[in-house]
Amino acid sequence: MKIEKNNKYYTIGVYVTISVIVIFLIMAFITNFKTIMGGVWQAVKYITHIFKPLIIGIVVAYLMDPFVNFYCKKVGRGKRMIATGFAVVTLIAFIGVFILMAVMNIQEVVQETNLDDLLSDVQTYLLYFQDVVEQMTITINGETFSKLPQKILYEIYQAIDEWIIKLTNNLLKFMAVLGTNIVSITLGFIIAIYILKDKPKLLTIFKNILSVIFKPKIYNELIQIGIAINTVLSGYIRGQIIDTVIVATLTSVLLTVIGVDFAMIIGIIVGIFNLIPYFGPVIGAGIAGVIGIMGGDIQKGIYAVIAVFVLQQIEVFIIVPKVIGENVKLHPISVLLAVVIGGEFCGLFGMLLGVPIVALARVIIIRYAGDIFSEDYKREKNNK
């Protein structure tokens, strides 16, 4: 008996089957979310490890491109190689000045340090440990015996041996990783120089590839989205650099006034750690306090922690919304919400990437749904 095909039920059956498969895949993805994301993260780490010099080169070239463009305006657009050379020299000079100032700061503190007092402190600690050892021994008929059982002594010696072996292995691993990273960074800088020098040619090649792969309409959209992404990222990075410089400078000045040693170095460290939301300020304040206390003055350490903490609050609620918000064209409230919500959903990476993601979302929304932000949409249209 031949069964006639019913198109209506056939279509329903296909939709039901596809729906069941999709639901099953979604449930499987949710159930194994951690495993899947772990595998994806391992794949990303493997790929980034292979292409580390190239990635470093692209990042360095992107960060140095504004300097190259600045020098191009001075020496002429046709002399991009010369402009690239000036940008590289500027970077090297900046790093050199930083190292020189750090060395001078350390040298000044060392000169002010009384070596006799330092040697006296060392002798005091040695005498203290000698007393501890003597208290752990007992003398009977001229023979010295340890109060500790032999088993405990053996475990102590064994723990010391294991610690020395682990320390040696970790040092060897550190040296190997350091050597690999130095090679990767060196290659990355070389790649960055070539990217900066040949940027117009590379952009032309990239655009030609996109024009071959995609239709003109999609190609134009991709170019416009790329321009928007570049505007957001460059504005965010520029804002972060300004914020870091302000925090580092103010911290150095405050700690110098308080009288904390290595004030300039601590200021730079605090400025760098300040890029990490929430955790960075705590680490920076902790470093300032510890160094202040190590200088022999607990009061200085407390003042240093208070000064850095107050400065961090000013930075979080005034400097960041103003400086970064203006660079990425976001309202200060949007910047604060982006950091808080990003941290709630994605932790540290969410806090770091929340602001540029929200800024990029704003650009895309204005581009494709401008009526939602009518004033911004009209302003964007008038600027084009």
Backbone torsions as a table, in degrees:
resi	resn	phi	psi	omega
1	MET	NA	127.1	-177.1
2	LYS	-87.9	127.1	179.1
3	ILE	-91.7	124.6	-179.8
4	GLU	-78.2	141.1	-179.5
5	LYS	-78.5	124.8	177.0
6	ASN	-101.4	108.8	-175.2
7	ASN	-60.1	-35.7	-178.1
8	LYS	-63.5	-52.0	-179.0
9	TYR	-70.8	-30.4	176.7
10	TYR	-62.7	-44.7	178.8
11	THR	-64.1	-43.5	178.3
12	ILE	-60.6	-42.7	179.7
13	GLY	-61.9	-41.2	178.5
14	VAL	-62.9	-45.5	-179.8
15	TYR	-63.3	-41.6	179.5
16	VAL	-63.4	-44.7	179.6
17	THR	-60.7	-47.1	179.5
18	ILE	-62.6	-41.0	180.0
19	SER	-63.3	-43.0	179.1
20	VAL	-62.3	-43.5	179.7
21	ILE	-63.0	-43.9	180.0
22	VAL	-63.1	-44.9	179.1
23	ILE	-62.1	-42.4	178.6
24	PHE	-60.9	-44.4	179.7
25	LEU	-64.4	-39.9	178.8
26	ILE	-64.8	-44.1	179.2
27	MET	-64.2	-40.1	177.9
28	ALA	-64.0	-39.2	179.2
29	PHE	-65.5	-43.5	-179.6
30	ILE	-65.9	-42.2	-178.7
31	THR	-64.0	-41.0	-176.9
32	ASN	-105.0	30.6	-174.5
33	PHE	-59.1	-47.9	-177.9
34	LYS	-63.0	-41.8	179.6
35	THR	-64.6	-44.0	-179.5
36	ILE	-64.1	-47.1	-179.6
37	MET	-65.4	-34.0	175.6
38	GLY	-63.4	-42.6	176.9
39	GLY	-64.6	-41.1	178.1
40	VAL	-62.9	-42.4	-179.5
41	TRP	-64.1	-40.5	177.4
42	GLN	-63.8	-39.8	177.6
43	ALA	-64.1	-42.0	178.3
44	VAL	-63.0	-43.2	178.8
45	LYS	-62.3	-40.3	180.0
46	TYR	-65.2	-44.2	-179.5
47	ILE	-66.2	-43.8	179.8
48	THR	-65.6	-32.3	177.4
49	HIS	-66.1	-40.1	-179.8
50	ILE	-67.4	-44.9	-175.4
51	PHE	-99.5	25.1	-177.2
52	LYS	-55.7	-49.6	179.3
53	PRO	-59.1	-39.6	179.4
54	LEU	-66.0	-43.0	179.4
55	ILE	-63.7	-44.4	177.5
56	ILE	-60.3	-42.5	179.7
57	GLY	-61.6	-42.8	179.8
58	ILE	-65.7	-43.8	-179.5
59	VAL	-64.1	-46.5	180.0
60	VAL	-63.2	-41.9	179.1
61	ALA	-63.2	-40.0	179.3
62	TYR	-64.8	-39.9	-179.6
63	LEU	-71.6	-32.9	-177.7
64	MET	-87.8	-12.0	-176.1
65	ASP	-57.7	-40.5	177.2
66	PRO	-59.0	-36.9	178.1
67	PHE	-67.3	-39.8	178.2
68	VAL	-64.4	-42.7	178.0
69	ASN	-62.8	-37.8	178.0
70	PHE	-61.8	-46.6	-179.6
71	TYR	-71.2	-28.1	176.4
72	CYS	-62.7	-36.5	178.0
73	LYS	-66.6	-27.6	-178.1
74	LYS	-84.3	-42.3	-174.4
75	VAL	-99.4	-13.4	-179.5
76	GLY	113.1	143.2	-177.5
77	ARG	-62.5	-31.2	-177.0
78	GLY	-77.5	-4.4	-177.5
79	LYS	-114.5	53.6	-176.3
80	ARG	-67.1	-32.5	178.7
81	MET	-62.2	-42.6	178.1
82	ILE	-64.8	-42.4	178.6
83	ALA	-62.2	-39.8	176.9
84	THR	-62.4	-41.5	177.9
85	GLY	-61.2	-43.4	177.8
86	PHE	-62.5	-39.9	179.7
87	ALA	-64.7	-41.7	178.5
88	VAL	-64.2	-43.6	178.1
89	VAL	-61.5	-39.7	178.0
90	THR	-61.5	-44.1	178.9
91	LEU	-62.9	-46.1	179.5
92	ILE	-62.2	-41.1	179.0
93	ALA	-63.4	-40.9	179.0
94	PHE	-62.6	-46.3	178.7
95	ILE	-63.2	-41.1	179.2
96	GLY	-62.9	-42.3	178.3
97	VAL	-63.7	-41.2	178.3
98	PHE	-60.4	-47.2	179.9
99	ILE	-63.7	-43.0	-179.5
100	LEU	-61.7	-45.4	179.9
101	MET	-65.4	-37.7	178.2
102	ALA	-64.7	-44.0	179.1
103	VAL	-63.0	-42.5	179.4
104	MET	-63.5	-39.5	179.1
105	ASN	-64.8	-43.6	178.7
106	ILE	-65.2	-43.0	-179.6
107	GLN	-61.5	-39.6	179.5
108	GLU	-63.6	-42.6	-180.0
109	VAL	-67.1	-40.6	179.8
110	VAL	-63.2	-40.8	179.5
111	GLN	-64.7	-34.0	179.9
112	GLU	-78.0	-15.6	-178.1
113	THR	-77.8	132.8	178.3
114	ASN	-83.3	109.5	-177.9
115	LEU	-64.4	-32.7	178.6
116	ASP	-63.1	-42.4	177.5
117	ASP	-64.2	-38.8	179.6
118	LEU	-63.4	-45.4	178.4
119	LEU	-64.4	-37.2	178.3
120	SER	-63.7	-40.6	177.7
121	ASP	-63.7	-41.4	179.1
122	VAL	-62.0	-44.4	178.7
123	GLN	-62.5	-38.2	178.5
124	THR	-61.9	-45.0	178.7
125	TYR	-63.9	-39.3	179.5
126	LEU	-64.4	-42.7	177.5
127	LEU	-63.4	-36.4	178.9
128	TYR	-63.6	-47.2	179.5
129	PHE	-65.3	-33.3	177.4
130	GLN	-64.6	-41.3	177.1
131	ASP	-62.3	-40.2	178.8
132	VAL	-61.4	-43.7	179.8
133	VAL	-64.4	-41.8	179.8
134	GLU	-64.0	-34.8	178.7
135	GLN	-69.3	-21.0	-179.3
136	MET	-89.7	5.0	179.9
137	THR	-124.3	160.8	178.5
138	ILE	-139.0	141.4	-178.2
139	THR	-108.1	125.9	178.5
140	ILE	-129.2	118.1	-179.6
141	ASN	52.8	42.9	176.5
142	GLY	81.4	-4.6	179.1
143	GLU	-101.9	136.5	-179.4
144	THR	-96.9	125.7	179.3
145	PHE	-122.2	148.8	177.7
146	SER	-84.9	138.7	175.7
147	LYS	-72.3	-17.0	-179.3
148	LEU	-85.6	140.6	175.3
149	PRO	-62.2	153.1	-178.5
150	GLN	-60.2	-34.0	-179.2
151	LYS	-63.3	-41.8	-179.9
152	ILE	-67.5	-41.2	177.7
153	LEU	-61.1	-42.5	179.3
154	TYR	-61.8	-42.1	179.2
155	GLU	-65.3	-36.9	178.0
156	ILE	-64.2	-48.1	179.7
157	TYR	-62.4	-40.2	179.7
158	GLN	-64.9	-40.6	178.4
159	ALA	-63.9	-39.0	177.9
160	ILE	-64.4	-43.1	178.3
161	ASP	-61.3	-44.7	179.4
162	GLU	-63.5	-39.1	179.3
163	TRP	-64.4	-41.2	178.8
164	ILE	-64.7	-41.8	179.5
165	ILE	-64.0	-44.9	178.6
166	LYS	-62.9	-41.5	179.1
167	LEU	-61.4	-42.8	179.1
168	THR	-63.8	-45.4	179.3
169	ASN	-62.8	-42.3	179.3
170	ASN	-64.7	-38.0	177.4
171	LEU	-64.3	-41.5	178.3
172	LEU	-64.1	-43.6	177.6
173	LYS	-63.1	-41.4	179.3
174	PHE	-61.9	-43.0	179.7
175	MET	-64.3	-39.4	179.0
176	ALA	-65.3	-46.0	178.8
177	VAL	-64.2	-41.1	179.1
178	LEU	-61.4	-43.9	178.4
179	GLY	-62.4	-42.9	178.7
180	THR	-63.0	-43.0	-179.8
181	ASN	-67.1	-36.8	177.5
182	ILE	-62.3	-42.9	177.7
183	VAL	-63.1	-44.7	-179.4
184	SER	-63.3	-42.8	-179.9
185	ILE	-65.9	-41.2	178.5
186	THR	-61.7	-47.6	177.5
187	LEU	-62.8	-37.8	178.8
188	GLY	-61.5	-42.1	178.4
189	PHE	-65.9	-38.2	177.6
190	ILE	-63.9	-44.5	177.6
191	ILE	-61.8	-40.7	179.7
192	ALA	-60.5	-40.5	179.5
193	ILE	-62.2	-43.5	179.1
194	TYR	-66.9	-38.3	178.1
195	ILE	-63.8	-44.4	179.8
196	LEU	-64.7	-40.7	-178.4
197	LYS	-65.8	-41.7	-174.9
198	ASP	-106.7	25.1	-177.0
199	LYS	-54.5	-48.6	180.0
200	PRO	-58.9	-41.7	179.4
201	LYS	-65.6	-44.4	-179.0
202	LEU	-64.2	-40.2	177.4
203	LEU	-64.3	-39.4	178.3
204	THR	-63.5	-44.1	178.6
205	ILE	-62.3	-44.1	-179.6
206	PHE	-62.6	-43.1	178.6
207	LYS	-65.2	-38.3	178.4
208	ASN	-63.7	-39.9	178.1
209	ILE	-63.6	-44.5	178.3
210	LEU	-62.5	-39.8	-179.2
211	SER	-66.5	-28.2	177.6
212	VAL	-76.4	-38.7	-176.0
213	ILE	-76.5	-42.3	-172.6
214	PHE	-109.6	159.4	175.2
215	LYS	-71.7	158.9	-176.1
216	PRO	-53.9	-40.9	-178.1
217	LYS	-64.0	-47.8	179.4
218	ILE	-66.1	-38.6	179.2
219	TYR	-59.3	-46.8	-179.9
220	ASN	-63.6	-38.5	178.2
221	GLU	-64.4	-42.4	179.3
222	LEU	-62.5	-40.2	178.8
223	ILE	-63.4	-44.8	-179.6
224	GLN	-65.0	-40.4	177.6
225	ILE	-64.8	-40.3	177.0
226	GLY	-60.2	-41.8	177.4
227	ILE	-62.8	-41.9	179.5
228	ALA	-64.0	-43.3	178.3
229	ILE	-61.3	-44.1	179.4
230	ASN	-61.5	-40.8	179.4
231	THR	-62.5	-44.1	-178.5
232	VAL	-67.2	-49.4	-177.0
233	LEU	-64.0	-45.0	-179.4
234	SER	-63.6	-39.7	177.4
235	GLY	-65.2	-41.4	179.7
236	TYR	-65.8	-45.6	179.8
237	ILE	-63.4	-42.6	178.5
238	ARG	-61.0	-41.9	178.3
239	GLY	-64.5	-40.6	179.0
240	GLN	-64.7	-39.6	178.7
241	ILE	-64.0	-45.3	178.7
242	ILE	-61.5	-43.8	179.8
243	ASP	-61.2	-44.0	179.7
244	THR	-62.5	-43.7	179.9
245	VAL	-63.2	-43.6	-179.8
246	ILE	-62.5	-47.9	-178.2
247	VAL	-64.5	-44.0	-180.0
248	ALA	-61.7	-42.8	-179.1
249	THR	-66.1	-49.2	-178.8
250	LEU	-63.9	-39.1	178.4
251	THR	-63.9	-44.6	179.0
252	SER	-60.3	-43.3	-179.7
253	VAL	-64.7	-46.6	-178.6
254	LEU	-62.2	-45.5	-179.0
255	LEU	-68.2	-32.0	175.3
256	THR	-65.2	-42.4	178.1
257	VAL	-62.8	-40.8	179.7
258	ILE	-68.3	-31.0	179.7
259	GLY	99.8	23.1	179.3
260	VAL	-79.3	137.1	177.6
261	ASP	-67.0	153.8	178.9
262	PHE	56.2	38.8	-175.1
263	ALA	-59.6	-42.8	-177.2
264	MET	-67.1	-43.0	179.8
265	ILE	-64.6	-43.1	178.1
266	ILE	-61.6	-41.3	178.9
267	GLY	-59.2	-43.1	179.2
268	ILE	-66.1	-42.3	179.3
269	ILE	-63.1	-43.8	178.4
270	VAL	-61.9	-41.2	178.5
271	GLY	-61.4	-40.0	179.6
272	ILE	-70.3	-47.4	179.5
273	PHE	-64.6	-22.0	-179.0
274	ASN	-65.2	-17.6	176.8
275	LEU	-65.8	-21.8	179.5
276	ILE	-90.6	110.7	-178.7
277	PRO	-61.5	146.4	176.5
278	TYR	67.0	-61.5	-176.8
279	PHE	-72.3	-38.1	-177.5
280	GLY	-56.5	-51.4	178.6
281	PRO	-59.0	-37.6	179.2
282	VAL	-64.9	-44.6	178.9
283	ILE	-62.9	-44.6	-179.8
284	GLY	-61.3	-45.7	178.5
285	ALA	-64.1	-38.2	178.6
286	GLY	-63.1	-43.8	178.6
287	ILE	-61.4	-45.9	179.8
288	ALA	-60.5	-43.9	-179.4
289	GLY	-66.1	-43.7	-179.2
290	VAL	-62.2	-45.9	-179.7
291	ILE	-66.2	-36.8	176.7
292	GLY	-62.6	-42.0	179.1
293	ILE	-69.7	-39.3	178.9
294	MET	-63.5	-24.4	176.9
295	GLY	-70.5	-2.6	176.5
296	GLY	96.5	7.1	-177.2
297	ASP	-133.0	103.7	-179.3
298	ILE	-64.0	-35.1	-179.5
299	GLN	-62.0	-40.4	177.3
300	LYS	-62.4	-41.6	179.3
301	GLY	-61.4	-42.9	178.9
302	ILE	-65.0	-44.5	178.0
303	TYR	-61.3	-38.6	-179.8
304	ALA	-63.8	-44.0	179.0
305	VAL	-62.7	-44.4	179.9
306	ILE	-62.9	-44.0	-178.7
307	ALA	-62.6	-46.1	-179.8
308	VAL	-66.2	-39.0	179.7
309	PHE	-62.9	-47.1	179.2
310	VAL	-61.4	-42.9	179.3
311	LEU	-62.4	-38.2	179.4
312	GLN	-65.1	-37.7	178.5
313	GLN	-65.7	-41.0	176.5
314	ILE	-62.2	-41.1	-178.9
315	GLU	-65.6	-43.0	-176.2
316	VAL	-67.8	-43.4	-171.4
317	PHE	-96.2	-13.4	-177.8
318	ILE	-122.9	-56.2	-173.3
319	ILE	-68.4	-50.3	-176.8
320	VAL	-60.7	-53.0	179.4
321	PRO	-60.1	-35.2	-176.8
322	LYS	-75.9	-53.4	-174.7
323	VAL	-71.6	-55.6	-177.0
324	ILE	-71.5	-39.1	179.2
325	GLY	-59.5	-40.9	179.5
326	GLU	-69.5	-35.9	-178.1
327	ASN	-70.7	-34.2	179.6
328	VAL	-102.1	8.0	176.3
329	LYS	59.6	44.8	177.4
330	LEU	-118.7	147.6	175.3
331	HIS	-69.5	145.1	179.9
332	PRO	-52.0	-38.0	178.5
333	ILE	-63.8	-38.7	178.3
334	SER	-62.5	-38.6	179.3
335	VAL	-64.1	-46.7	179.9
336	LEU	-62.9	-43.9	179.1
337	LEU	-64.8	-37.6	179.6
338	ALA	-61.7	-41.6	179.8
339	VAL	-68.0	-45.1	-177.2
340	VAL	-66.7	-49.3	-177.8
341	ILE	-67.6	-40.9	177.7
342	GLY	-60.6	-40.9	177.8
343	GLY	-68.0	-33.4	179.6
344	GLU	-66.5	-38.7	-175.4
345	PHE	-90.9	-38.6	-171.6
346	CYS	-126.4	13.1	175.7
347	GLY	67.1	-139.9	-175.3
348	LEU	-61.3	-45.6	-179.8
349	PHE	-63.7	-35.4	177.6
350	GLY	-64.7	-38.4	177.9
351	MET	-68.1	-36.5	180.0
352	LEU	-72.4	-37.8	-173.4
353	LEU	-100.1	-4.6	-176.3
354	GLY	-59.7	-45.9	-177.0
355	VAL	-64.8	-52.1	179.3
356	PRO	-62.8	-32.7	178.9
357	ILE	-66.8	-44.5	178.5
358	VAL	-64.4	-40.7	178.8
359	ALA	-63.7	-41.1	177.8
360	LEU	-66.0	-40.3	177.6
361	ALA	-61.3	-38.7	178.1
362	ARG	-61.6	-44.6	-179.8
363	VAL	-61.9	-43.9	-178.2
364	ILE	-67.8	-41.4	179.3
365	ILE	-63.0	-43.8	179.2
366	ILE	-63.2	-34.5	-177.8
367	ARG	-72.1	-41.2	-173.4
368	TYR	-106.8	-14.3	177.8
369	ALA	-143.1	58.0	-173.3
370	GLY	-64.8	-21.7	-178.4
371	ASP	-64.9	-22.2	179.8
372	ILE	-66.8	-38.4	177.2
373	PHE	-117.4	72.5	-170.3
374	SER	-58.2	-40.7	-178.8
375	GLU	-66.2	-45.4	178.1
376	ASP	-64.3	-38.5	-177.9
377	TYR	-63.9	-44.6	178.6
378	LYS	-64.1	-38.5	179.9
379	ARG	-65.4	-41.6	178.7
380	GLU	-64.3	-40.1	-179.8
381	LYS	-65.2	-39.7	-179.4
382	ASN	-69.2	-30.0	-179.2
383	ASN	-75.6	-21.5	-177.9
384	LYS	-74.2	NA	NA
